[in-house]
Amino acid sequence: MLRLFYSPLRRCFPGGGGGGGGGDGLLWHSELKPHASGEFSIAVAQANYSLEDQSQVFTSPSATYIGVYDGHGGPEASRFINRHLFSYLNKFVTEQGGLSVDVIKKAFSATEEDFCRLVKLSMHISPQIVSVGSCCLLGAIADNVLYVANLGDSRVVLGRRYTGSKGSSVVAERLSTDHNVADEDVRREVEALHPDDSHTVVYTRGVWRIKGIIQVSRSIGDVYLKKPDIYRDPDFQQYLNPIPLKYPVMTSEPSIIIRDLEPEDLFLIFASDGLWEQLSDEAAVDIVFKYPRAGIAKRLVRTAIQKAAKKREMRYEDIMKIEKGIRRHFHDDITVIVIFLDHQRGSSRGRFKQTVGCTTAPADIFSLNAEEVEAENSMLHSVG
């Protein structure tokens, strides 16, 4: 189905951005762009020293893919997913003739296996890579059907039109599952898999964590919590204290839902937990419903940062002056992609019929903006 789109799909894999505006030194956004069922808006704010959130949107006349990858322990896993997941998805779609749950599972599995192979090859040079991982949230729309697959606690929320006695409004419907042991059901699920280990999930530093380390229970990477034999490696033993591990305590098996899109379905918000730590599902949906489309993802990011600033009794302007790395003490990296669903208005817009491409957020916003400033300064000096 997507064989002809392989070359444009490759644009998803470079480390740089796929176009967009600058602005604040740690904030990036792209202008409103078309996809087969409407338009989309994307924005990212960097808080970590190295941006650990990675994201991309692939568009073609027959399908739209959305990816949000929230890394932890470093950016290596999320950047790896950004370069490989869509490629595998396209490969298996082509081989099997369309999207399916099996295709998505194969794409996730292949990405996990390749990253684990990379870890094993490089751990003797960079042993810390064994503790690098990433949440992985994937959306795919084809033939008016939505597929959502996720690992970790990035989230997709649907804005759905509701017509009641007081007129038209919008309701929020969460479509993904948060794999975070802060949730009691997830905690019980993890504990049930390890009845002989009472220390699989422990309460430490004010939150529940697997082995006292990590809150998410599913991911790409985190090899040290999936491969018990890795603890016998002397290089790893020098890097981290041994953790009693008889069996894997994390998994890369995604939760997947399939949904037929309906005329009442207005838009989808895909975001890393940096947004959801600050805004409720309902608050985010209300903002998208009430404000113009142009720049809506950026508006959500800024609202989240405003909320983070208010918690510290600071102004938005003050928090935006804080440098990367230090900013992480105030809020996480934030990625937001808003997908508007206009399928109910008729067939795909004529201007999109031949459009195939990929928008990829910058691998590092600070570096991107610093390069732009340097280029502008160089140009000014040459003119002078």
N, C-alpha and C positions, 0 to 999 in steps of 0.2 A: 504493500500500500504506500509506503513512504520511500521506496527505493530511489526515486528521482530527487529526493530531498536530502540525500546523504551529504553532499558537498556543503549546502547551506547549514546543515546541522553541525558541521565541524566548527562553525563560528562560535558555538557554545563553549568550546573547550579552552580557548586561550585564557591566560591569567588576567588580561586587561578588561576594560569595560566595553559594553556594546553600545555606547552612545548615551548621552544624558547631560544634565546640567551640573554645574559645580555648586558654589554657594559657601556655606560654612565649611571650615577645614576638615571636619569629620562627618559631613553629611553629603550624600549623593542622591540624585534622583534622575529619572528619565522622563522625557515628555510623554504625553498620552499617545499610545500606539495601537494599531488595529490588530485583531486576531479574528479567526473565522466566525466567532459568535458575538463579536462586539469590540470592545477596547480594553486596554489594561494600563495600569499605573504601577510604578515600582519605585521604592526609595529605601535607602540603607543609611543607618547611623553607626559609626564606629566608636567603640568604647575601649576595647582591648588594645594592647600595644600592637599586636598583629590582628587584623580583622579575622575573626573566626566564623562569622556568618558568610556564606556564599549563596548565590541565587541566580536563577536564569529562567527565561521564558522562550520556548521554541514555538513558532507559528507557521502554519501551512494551511492551504485551503481545506484539508481534510482532518487536521488534528491540531490541538494546542497542548503543549506540555508545560507544567509549572513546577519548579524545583526550589525548595528552601532547605539549606543544609547548615545547621547550627553546630559548629565544632566545639570541642572542649579539650583542654590539655595542649592546644596548639591548632594551627590552621591546616595541617597537612591532610587530615582525613576529609574535611569539608571541601578543600580544593581538589582532592582526588575524585570525589563524587562529582563535582562540577565538570570535570573533564571526561568522565567515563559513563555515568548512569544513563544519560540520554542516548549515547552511542549504543549501549547494550539494549536499551529499550527499542530503538529503531531496528537493530539487528534481529531481535526476536519477533517484532511485529512483522518484519518482512518475511521471515522464515515461516511464520504461522498464519500469515494473511490477515492480521488485525490485532487489535488490543484485546487482552483477556487477563484474568487473574493470574493464570499460569505464566503469561508473558512478563507481567510485572514482577512476580516472584523470581523468575529466572534472572531478570535484570538486577534486582537487589542482590541475589545470591552471587552472581558473577562479579559485581562490584565489591562485595565483601571479600570474596575469595582472592581477587586481585590485590586488594589493599593488604590483606593478611600476608600474601606472598611478598609484597613490597616490604612489609615490616620485618619479616624473617630475614630478608636479604640485607636490610640496612641497620638492624638493631645492634650489630657489633660496632658500627660506626657511630650511630645515634641511638643509644639504648632507650632514651625517653620516648621514642616513637611508639613503644609498646603500650603506653598509657594515653595515646592520642586517639580520639574517636569523634563521631559526629552523629547528631540526630539527622534524620532524613525524611523530608515531607515531599511527596510527589503527587501532583494532580495531572490528569490527562482527560481531555475532552475530545470525543470523536462520535459522529453520528448522533449528536444530542444526548450522549451518555457521559456521565462523569465518573471517573475512577479516582479514588483517593487512597494512597498507601502511605503509611508513616511508621517511623521508628523514633521513639523519644517524645519530647513534649513541645515541638512546634505544632501549630494548630491551623486548621482551616474552618472558617465559620461562614455559613450561608446567610445572606440577607434575603428574606422571602417576604413578598408583599402580603399584607393582611388587610382585608376589607371588613370592618366591623361597623357598629352603629355610629361611631364617631368619625367615619370616613376612612380613607386609606392610610395605612401606616406600614411599618416593617417589623418583622420579628427575626431574632437571631436563632440559628440552628447549628449547633456544633456537629461537624461531620467526621472529625477524627478523634482518636483515643489518645489521651495523654499517658504515655508510659513513664510515669513518675511515681516513685514509692511514697511520695507525700500523700498520694491517694490510697486510701485503705484497701480498696479492691485490688489495686496493682501490688500493694505490699503483700497481701495474702496470696496472690498468684505466685509471686516470687518465693515466698516462704514455703508454699505447698510443694514446690519443685525440689526443695531441700529440707525434708522433714528431719534429717539427721544432723543438721547444722543450725543451731539456734542463733548463730551470729551472722547469718546471711544478710539480714537487714538489721541495722542498729541505729539507735537514736543518738546523734552526736552533733555538737555545735548548733543545737536548736532545730535540727531537721532530721528526717529519716534518710539514711543512706545505705546503699548496698556495700557491705564490708566496711562501712564507715567512710566511704570514699565518694560515691557518685549517686545521684538521685534518679537518673533515668535508667530504665531496666532493659531498653533495646537500643541498638545503635549499629552503625558501621564502625569497625575498628575496636578500640578498647581490648586489644588482644590479650593483655595481661589478666583480664577478667573472664576470658573465654577459653584460653588454652592453659590448663593446669601445668603442662609439661614445661612451660616457659620458665618456671621458677627454678628449674634445675640448671638453667644457663648461668654460668658464672658472671658474664657481663651484666645480665639483668640483676643479679643479686647485689652487685656493687651499686646499681642505680637506685633500687627501691628495697625497702624492708620486705622480707618474705611475708606473703599473706596466705594463711591456710586456705587451700582451694583444692577440693577433691573433684568437683565438677564445674562446668561453666556456670557463672551466675548472671550472665547477660546473654542476649540472643540477637540475631539479625533478622528474625522472622517478622515481616511487616504485618500490621493490621490493614486490611483492605476492605473498602466499601464500594459498591456500585450503585449509582442512582440515575434514573432517567430524569433529565432536566425538564422542568415544567414552566409554563408561561409566568407563574408567580415567582419563580426564582430570578432575582434581580442581579445579584453579584456575589462573588466569593472573595473572602479575605484570607490569604495565605500569609502566615507570619511566624517568625521565630518567637520563643518565649520572652524575648526582650520586650515585645509589645504587650503580651498577655500578662506579664508581671505588673503592668501599670494600668491597663484598661480591661474592663470586662467585655465579654462577647457582645453584650447589648450596647455598651457605650461605643464600641468600634463600629458596629453596624449602623447605629444612629448617625454617626458622623458621616459615613459614606452616603447614607440616604439623604441627608440634609444639605450637603455642600456640593459645589460643582465638581465634575469629574476631573478636570485638569488639576494636576498636583495633589490629588486626594491621598495617595500613599504618603507623600511628604507631609501632608497635614496630620495624618495619623501618627507618624514618627514624631513630629514636633509636639503633638499633644501628649504623647507618652513621656517625652523628655520634660515637658512642663509639669506633668504629674510627679516625676522623679524629683524635680527641683523643689516642688511644693513640700514634699515629704521632708526635705532637708531645710525648709524655710529659706529657700534661695529663689532668685529670679532665673527665668529661662536664659537670659543673656549671660548671667554669671556661670551657669553650668556649661554653656557652650564654649566658654573660654578655658575650661579645664583640659589639660593635655590627655592624649590617648594613654592608656594604661592606668593612669590615676583616675580617669573618667569611669573606669570599670567599678570603682567603689560607690558610684552614684547610680549607674544603670548599666545594663548589659548591651552588647551589640544588638541592634534592632533592624530587622528586615521585614518589609511589608510589600506584598503584591496584591493589588485589587484587580480582579477579573470581572468585567461587566458582561452580563449575559443578555444579548439583544436578539437572540434567535427567534423570539416570539413576534418580532416585527416583520419577519419574512426571511427570505434567503440571505446569504452572506452578502455584504455590501460589495458593489461592483469593484471598488478600488482595491479590494483585498484578493480578488479572484486569482491573481498570479503571484501574490506575495508570499515568499518563503524566507524565513530568517530567524535569528536568535538574538535576544537581548540578554547580555550577561553583565551583572553588576561587577564593579571593580574588585579585584582580589584584595586590594588594600586602598581604602579611600584616602588616607593621609598621604600615601606615596603618590597617588594619582594627582591629587590637588597640588602637592608640592611640585610635581613635574610641570603642571600647567602654569603655576606661578613662575617657575624658573624659565619656562619657555617665553612667557609674556615679558619678563624682565629682560631676557636676552634680545627679544625683538625691539623693545624700547631702546636699549643701549645701542643696537645697530642702527636704528633710525636716528638717534641722537648723534 
